[in-house]
């Protein structure tokens, strides 16, 4: 199919699923795209909500996460806890070791603080390339984006055509608020990263994540030394 046809397909799916709740959207894709859809989880609060929904629909569904090699211990602990709680197996994708070695030996272990170019290279090696490998054989991917999260996500839709990766992209919580996410977590006793209790609103790699201050944007703790308009790792790049 051409790019135009795929965009039209995504628009048709948006119309078809208009008014459906997150669980209904997920059930549709897990059924109609069975064997060709996967959930990419970062183990953040939104993703834990989606994991709870998917596990209630189909525990054999495909879950995967990206281990950059620089995550918090609390994130690893949550991964284990989540697998045990829901009886699932989150597949772990690692970066190519040769690419990591070359990058670090050329630019240094903390290259990302030096320039946006360096930071994007690090994100590409540790996150984007493993993600692309995880996409092999898929027609759609599920993720936990919300419009409220940042200025870079305000135009995102429930269903989109991801031209960069050649996949349908599904954002079942796109219209959820931060308050809705946490109310659901509390009401359903969903396991979450304990760093959230210490002021970490959005959690990625340890050296690129900090707790936020009162009144700050929820993404302010990610790559905080950069302009808000550049604070994406490349996983959700717009074509």
C-alpha positions as CSV (number, residue, x, y, z in Angstrom):
1,X,0.0,0.0,0.0
2,X,1.1,3.6,-0.7
3,X,1.7,6.1,2.1
4,X,-1.5,7.8,1.1
5,X,-3.4,4.6,1.3
6,X,-2.0,3.8,4.7
7,X,-2.8,7.2,6.1
8,X,-6.4,6.7,4.8
9,X,-6.4,3.3,6.5
10,X,-5.4,4.9,9.8
11,X,-8.1,7.6,9.4
12,X,-10.7,4.9,8.7
13,X,-9.7,3.0,11.9
14,X,-10.0,6.3,13.9
15,X,-13.6,6.6,12.6
16,X,-14.3,3.0,13.3
17,X,-13.0,3.2,16.9
18,X,-14.3,6.6,17.7
19,X,-16.0,6.6,21.1
20,X,-14.4,3.2,22.1
21,X,-12.7,3.0,25.5
22,X,-9.0,1.9,25.8
23,X,-9.9,-1.7,26.6
24,X,-12.2,-1.9,23.5
25,X,-9.5,-0.4,21.3
26,X,-6.9,-2.9,22.5
27,X,-9.3,-5.9,22.1
28,X,-9.9,-4.8,18.5
29,X,-6.2,-4.7,17.6
30,X,-5.3,-7.9,19.5
31,X,-8.0,-9.7,17.6
32,X,-7.9,-8.2,14.1
33,X,-4.1,-7.9,14.1
34,X,-3.5,-11.2,16.0
35,X,0.2,-12.3,15.6
36,X,1.0,-9.0,13.9
37,X,0.8,-6.5,16.7
38,X,2.9,-6.0,19.8
39,X,3.0,-3.7,22.8
40,X,6.1,-1.7,23.3
41,X,6.3,-0.9,27.0
42,X,8.7,1.4,28.8
43,X,7.2,0.3,32.1
44,X,6.0,3.9,32.7
45,X,2.7,4.6,34.4
46,X,0.7,4.7,31.2
47,X,2.3,1.5,29.9
48,X,1.5,-0.3,33.2
49,X,-2.1,0.6,32.7
50,X,-2.0,-0.8,29.1
51,X,-0.3,-3.9,30.4
52,X,-3.1,-4.4,32.9
53,X,-5.7,-4.1,30.1
54,X,-3.9,-6.4,27.7
55,X,-3.2,-9.1,30.3
56,X,-6.9,-9.1,31.0
57,X,-7.6,-9.7,27.3
58,X,-4.8,-12.0,26.2
59,X,-1.9,-13.0,28.3
60,X,-0.2,-14.5,25.3
61,X,-0.1,-11.2,23.5
62,X,3.4,-9.9,22.5
63,X,5.0,-7.5,25.0
64,X,8.5,-6.1,24.6
65,X,10.7,-3.4,26.2
66,X,14.0,-1.8,25.4
67,X,16.9,-2.3,27.8
68,X,19.4,0.5,27.0
69,X,21.9,-0.7,29.5
70,X,21.5,2.5,31.5
71,X,18.1,2.0,33.2
72,X,17.3,2.5,36.9
73,X,17.4,-0.6,39.2
74,X,13.8,0.3,40.1
75,X,12.8,-0.2,36.4
76,X,14.3,-3.7,36.4
77,X,12.6,-4.5,39.6
78,X,9.3,-3.4,38.1
79,X,9.8,-5.5,35.0
80,X,10.2,-8.6,37.2
81,X,7.2,-7.7,39.3
82,X,5.0,-7.0,36.3
83,X,5.8,-10.4,34.7
84,X,5.0,-12.2,37.9
85,X,1.8,-10.2,38.7
86,X,0.3,-10.7,35.3
87,X,1.8,-14.1,34.3
88,X,3.3,-12.6,31.1
89,X,6.8,-12.5,29.6
90,X,8.0,-9.1,28.5
91,X,10.6,-9.7,25.8
92,X,13.8,-7.6,26.3
93,X,15.5,-6.0,23.3
94,X,19.1,-4.9,23.8
95,X,21.3,-2.5,21.7
96,X,24.0,-3.9,19.4
97,X,27.1,-4.2,21.5
98,X,29.5,-3.2,18.7
99,X,27.5,0.0,18.0
100,X,27.6,0.8,21.7
101,X,31.3,0.2,22.0
102,X,32.1,2.3,18.9
103,X,29.9,5.2,20.1
104,X,31.3,5.2,23.6
105,X,34.9,4.9,22.5
106,X,34.5,7.7,20.0
107,X,32.4,10.1,22.0
108,X,32.7,9.1,25.7
109,X,30.4,7.4,28.1
110,X,28.3,10.6,28.8
111,X,28.3,12.0,25.2
112,X,24.6,12.9,25.4
113,X,25.3,16.0,27.6
114,X,27.6,17.5,25.0
115,X,25.1,18.2,22.2
116,X,21.7,17.3,20.8
117,X,23.4,15.5,18.0
118,X,25.3,13.2,20.4
119,X,22.2,12.6,22.5
120,X,20.2,11.6,19.5
121,X,23.0,9.3,18.4
122,X,22.9,7.6,21.8
123,X,19.1,7.3,21.7
124,X,19.3,5.8,18.2
125,X,21.9,3.2,19.2
126,X,20.3,2.2,22.5
127,X,16.6,2.6,21.6
128,X,15.7,3.2,18.0
129,X,17.7,0.4,16.4
130,X,16.5,-2.2,18.9
131,X,13.0,-1.0,18.4
132,X,13.3,-1.5,14.6
133,X,14.4,-5.1,15.1
134,X,11.5,-5.7,17.4
135,X,9.1,-4.5,14.7
136,X,10.1,-7.2,12.2
137,X,7.0,-9.2,11.1
138,X,4.6,-6.7,12.7
139,X,1.8,-4.6,11.1
140,X,1.0,-2.5,14.2
141,X,2.4,-1.4,17.5
142,X,0.8,-0.3,20.7
143,X,2.3,2.4,22.9
144,X,1.3,4.7,25.8
145,X,1.4,8.2,24.4
146,X,-0.9,10.8,25.7
147,X,-1.5,14.3,24.2
148,X,-1.2,15.9,27.6
149,X,2.4,14.6,28.0
150,X,4.3,17.2,26.0
151,X,4.2,19.8,23.2
152,X,5.6,17.3,20.8
153,X,2.5,15.0,21.3
154,X,-0.4,17.4,21.2
155,X,-1.4,16.5,17.6
156,X,-1.1,12.7,18.0
157,X,-4.2,10.6,17.2
158,X,-5.6,7.3,18.5
159,X,-4.5,5.5,15.4
160,X,-1.7,6.8,13.2
161,X,0.3,5.7,10.2
162,X,3.9,5.5,11.4
163,X,5.7,6.1,8.1
164,X,9.1,6.0,9.7
165,X,8.6,2.4,10.8
166,X,6.0,1.3,8.2
167,X,3.4,0.3,10.8
168,X,0.0,1.3,12.2
169,X,0.6,2.9,15.6
170,X,-2.0,2.7,18.3
171,X,-2.3,5.1,21.3
172,X,-5.2,3.7,23.4
173,X,-4.6,6.3,26.2
174,X,-4.2,9.3,23.9
175,X,-7.0,11.3,25.5
176,X,-6.3,10.2,29.1
177,X,-5.2,12.8,31.7
178,X,-2.5,12.3,34.2
179,X,-5.1,12.1,36.9
180,X,-7.0,9.4,35.1
181,X,-3.8,7.3,34.8
182,X,-3.0,7.4,38.5
183,X,-6.6,6.9,39.6
184,X,-6.7,3.7,37.5
185,X,-3.4,2.6,39.0
186,X,-4.6,3.1,42.5
187,X,-8.1,1.6,42.0
188,X,-6.7,-1.6,40.3
189,X,-3.5,-1.9,42.4
190,X,-1.4,-1.8,39.2
191,X,2.4,-2.1,40.0
192,X,4.3,1.0,39.1
193,X,7.9,2.3,39.3
194,X,8.6,3.5,42.9
195,X,10.6,6.4,41.5
196,X,7.2,8.0,40.7
197,X,6.8,8.5,44.5
198,X,10.0,10.4,44.5
199,X,9.0,13.1,42.0
200,X,10.0,11.2,38.8
201,X,7.1,11.8,36.4
202,X,8.6,10.3,33.3
203,X,11.3,7.7,33.6
204,X,13.9,6.7,31.0
205,X,17.7,6.2,31.3
206,X,19.2,7.1,34.6
207,X,21.7,9.8,33.4
208,X,18.9,11.5,31.3
209,X,16.1,11.5,33.9
210,X,15.6,13.6,37.0
211,X,12.7,14.3,39.4
212,X,10.6,17.3,38.4
213,X,9.9,20.4,40.6
214,X,6.4,21.5,41.6
215,X,4.7,23.2,38.7
216,X,7.0,21.7,36.0
217,X,5.8,19.9,32.9
218,X,5.6,16.1,33.4
219,X,8.3,15.7,30.7
220,X,10.6,18.3,32.2
221,X,12.7,15.7,33.9
222,X,13.7,14.1,30.5
223,X,16.8,15.6,28.8
224,X,16.2,18.7,31.0
225,X,19.2,20.5,29.5
226,X,17.5,20.7,26.1
227,X,14.7,22.8,24.6
228,X,11.2,21.2,25.2
229,X,10.7,20.9,21.4
230,X,13.6,18.5,21.0
231,X,12.9,16.2,24.0
232,X,12.1,13.0,22.0
233,X,14.4,10.1,21.7
234,X,13.4,9.2,18.1
235,X,11.0,6.4,18.9
236,X,8.0,8.6,18.0
237,X,9.6,10.5,15.1
238,X,7.1,12.2,12.7
239,X,7.8,11.6,9.0
